[in-house]
């Protein structure tokens, strides 16, 4: 029995599209977030606070709080869009379905043969080479749904610009201490804390993004580097982290930072010492620092701070406490920075 295209592309539609469904969102009440000092229990007069409880499994609570915030954010966005459509429909003397039909559905182009061919070719093998004509109706339906979603989002963006929309929901933030080597002024309105691993290939990929941030925002952003070597999979990461701090003690962290990353995780102890000498560091002081493992405890402290903030992999970025995981491109990072500057009135 040959597989139809709809089960395949429905998954794509589900994950990639935001469609305006028939059902409308109902009003709901979310409980306010409890304060960290909230007392949850007492034992012989001793008060156990929410903060103490959450410190038992910080990464799990951070993830749960983030998921709750994301859910709230999505639901709030839908509520805003619902109200925009209600206001505009009332203004136009229409119901919402009539408004959408006139402003969105009537303006959608018909799927072209080229678009149908493109979808068919992408899923042809998964469809066991079913004849194109036999699945064309499903492909057309998929493309119509896709175009409807895009058209709806464009129209909602126009309504957002037309009406006074103010999103007062505060972003989810995680408190992370900004200690360690940094570039940018300490009083910058934006602090970006990066937890990184010198042997991590994804950390290499985020370097251009951070360079673009520094170039685009200048003194508005302070970038702080914190150590998070993944020792279980990166054998040279720990020593590289310590070496960077030995270089930092001589005022050349960022030069050493760049040199270690250029080595792509292949620098052992001798290689790190050679790098330091090439950078003009005092070799005797640097070698003694590295051999004595002077900064091992500082690396461990950074790692513990990362774990407390929910870091499980690298790179992990915190922009004024707003968490971004992985090697994010500049447009993602800049979107958060721009939003923070707007919130600060910058």
N, C-alpha and C positions, 0 to 999 in steps of 0.2 A: 504494500500500500504506500503510495507516494505521499510525502509530507507536503501540506499546503504552506504557502508563504506566511500566512497570517500568524501562526505560532512563533515564527522566527522574528518577524519584524514587530510583533506586538511588544516583545521585550525591549526592543530599541525605543518604541514609542513610549513605553512606560517609564523608562529611565531618562530619556532625552527630551520629552515634550511636557509642557505644562498646558493642559487643555482645560477649557471652561466647561465643567460638567453641568448636567441638568440640575442636580441637587445644589441647594444654596447652603452656605455655612450657618449653623445655628449659634446663638450667643452662648458663651461659656465663661466660667470664672476660674482663673488660676489662683492658687494660693500664693500670697507674697513670699518671696524668698526669706527664710529665717536668718536672723543675724548669727554671726559666729559665736556670740556670747550666750545664745539661747541655752538654758539649762534643760537637758533631756532626762536626767535621772539624778537621784541623790543616794549616796551610800554612807550611812553613819554620819550624815550631815555634810559629806563632801559632795560638791556639785560637779557633775559630768556635763560639760558643755558640748555643743554641736562641733566646735572646732576640735576638741579633743577626740571626738568620735571620728571625724573625717580624717584626722591624722593617722588613724590606724590603717587605712587603705586609701591614701591620697589620690593615686592615679585613677582608681575606680570612681571615687566621688567626683573628681574633675571631669571624667568622661560622662558620668551621669548628668552633672550640672550642665555640661556643654550640650548634651543631647536635648535636655529640657529647654535650654535657651534656643537651640536651633529650631525645635518644634514651635516654640512661642513666636520666633521670628517668621517662620513660614506661615503660621496661622494669622499673624498680624498682617502680613503682606496680603493674604487672601481677603482679610476683613477690609483692608483699605481699598482693594480693587473692587470688592462688592459695593462699598459705599460710593465709590467714584461712579460706577455704572448706575447705581440707583439715582444719584443726583443728576447725572446727565440725562438719563431716561425721563425723569420727571420734568427736567428743563425742556426737553424736546417733545413732551406730550406723548411718549411711547412707553411700552413696557420694555424690560431689559432685553428680552429675546428679539423684539422688533428693532431695538437700537443696534444690537450686535449684528443682526441680519443686514441692516442698512449700511453700517459703518465698516463692517469686517467681511462678512460672508459674500456680499455682492461685489466686493472688490478683489476677490481672490482669482488669480489666473488659473486656467485649466492646466493640469499636468501635461508636459510635453512628452513626445515620444522619446526624446533624449533622456529625460529624467526617468521615465519608466525603464528604459534600457539600462541606465546606470544602477538602479536598485536591483533589477533582475540579475545583472552581472555580478554584483557584490554577493548575492545569496545563491547563485546558481548551483554551486556544488552542494550546499546544504539542502537544496531542494531536489537533490538527486537528478539534476538536469531536467526538471519538469518543463514542458513546453511553455514558452513565454506567454502565449495567448491564454493558456489555462489559468494563469495566476495574475493576469493583467488587472482584473477588477479589484483584487486585493491590494495590488501595488498602487493603483489609482486612489483607493480609499486611504491608504497609508499616507500618500503624498498630500491628499486633501487635508487630512488631520494635521500633518506637519505645517502646511501653509496656513491653516486656521490658527494654529498655536502661535506662529510667528506674527500673523496679522493682529491677533488679539493683544500680544505683548506690545506691539508698536502702538496700537490704539490706546492701551492703558498708559503707556509712557506719555502720550499726548495729553491724556486727561490729568495725569500727575502734574504736568507742567501748567495746565490750565487752572487747577484748583490749588488751594493753599494746603499742601500735605506736609505735616511735620511728624516724623517718626521719632518718638520720645523714648523708645526702648534702648536702654544702654547696652552696648556690646558686652559679651561675656569676657571677663578679664581674669587673669591668673597672676597673682603677685609673685614677681621674680626680682630678686635683688640684682641691680645692675653693677656688679663688681667685676673687675678684671680689666685686661687691656682694652682700650677704647680709642675711637677716633670721632671727632666732633665735640662741640662744647658741652660741658656738663649741664648747663642750663637750657639745652635744646628742648623744644616742645615735644619732640618725638624721641623716644629711646627704643632702639631695636636691640634686643638681646638675642644673640645666636649661640645655641649649644651645638658644638661641631666636633668632628672627628677627622684628624689629619689624613687618615687612610681611607676615608669614606668617599666613593666616587660621586655620590649625590651631593656631598659638600663641595666638591670641585665645581659641580654644575651650577651651584647657587652663587659662586663668586662673581660672575658677571652681573648678576642681579644686584648684589650689594654694591658693586662699583657704580652701577647706574643710579642707585639710590643716592650715593654720595655725590655724584655729579649733578643729579637733578635737583636735590634738595639742599645741598651745602650745609650750612650751619643750623638748619632746621632739624637735622637728624643726628643723633649720637648712636654709633654702632659699638656694641660691647660684645667681646668674644669670651665665651665660657667653654670650658673643656668637657667633652663627653665621649671619651674614647670607648669604642665598642670592642673591648679586649678579647671577647670570646671569638671574634671573627677577624680582628685586625691586629696581628701580632706586634706591629711597630707603632701602633697608635698611642699607647701609654707613654712610651719614651719620647715620642715626638711632642706630645703635649707638655711633658716636663721640660723638654729642650726649648720649646717656644717661650716658656716662662723664665728659663735661664737667660734667654736673649732679652726678654722684657726687662729683667733686672739691670741690663746694660743699655736699655733704651732703644732696643731694636726688635721689638716684638713683630711688627708688621712686615719687616724685611725677612725675618725668619719664617713667619707665617707663609709668605709667598713662596719662599724657597722650598719649604717642606711640601707644600701642595704641588709644586712643580715636579718634585721627585716621585709623585704618585705612590706614596706609601712604601717606597723601596729603601728608605734611609734607615740604616741601623745606627748603632752608637757611633761607630767611626765615621759614617757618612754625615751624621748630624754635627759632629765636631768639625769636619771639613767645611761644611756649610758655614758654621759660625766663624771659622777663620777667614773664609772667603768674604764674609760680610764685614770684616774688620773688627770683630769682637776680640776682647782679651781672651786668648785661647786658654791660658792657665786658669783663669777664673771660671770660664764657661765649662771647661772639662771637669774641673773640681765640682762644680754645681751639678752637672749631669751625673757624674760617677757617684756622688753622695746621695742622689735622689732627693735633693733639697726641696723640690716642689711637689713631691708625691702626695703629701697631705692636702695641698691646695687643689690638685686635680681631683682627689677623692671628694673634697668639699663641693667642688663644682658639680660633680656627678650626683651627689646626694641632693643638691639643690635642684638639679634637673629632674631627678626622680620625684621629688616632692611636688614639682610643677607638672608632673604627668608625662615627662619626656621618656619615650621608649626607643626612639630611633633618631638619626641625624640626617640632615640638619633640622633643627627645631627653632623657629623664630617666634619671638614675643615682641609685638609692636605696641608699646604702652600697655603691655599685659595681654594683648589679643594674640592668640596662638595660631600660627600657621605651620603645618607639618610638611616636610619634604622640600625638594628643590623647586620652590615656587618661581614662576617667571616674574619679570618686572611689573607687568600690568596688574598682577594679583597683589603684589606687595604695595605698589603705588596707590592702588584703590583704597587699601586700608589706611595708608599714610594720609592720603587726601581727605578721607573721612575724619580721621583724627584731627587734622588741621582745621577742618570745617567746624567740628565740635568745639574746638578751642578758640574759634573765632579768628583763625589765622588765614 
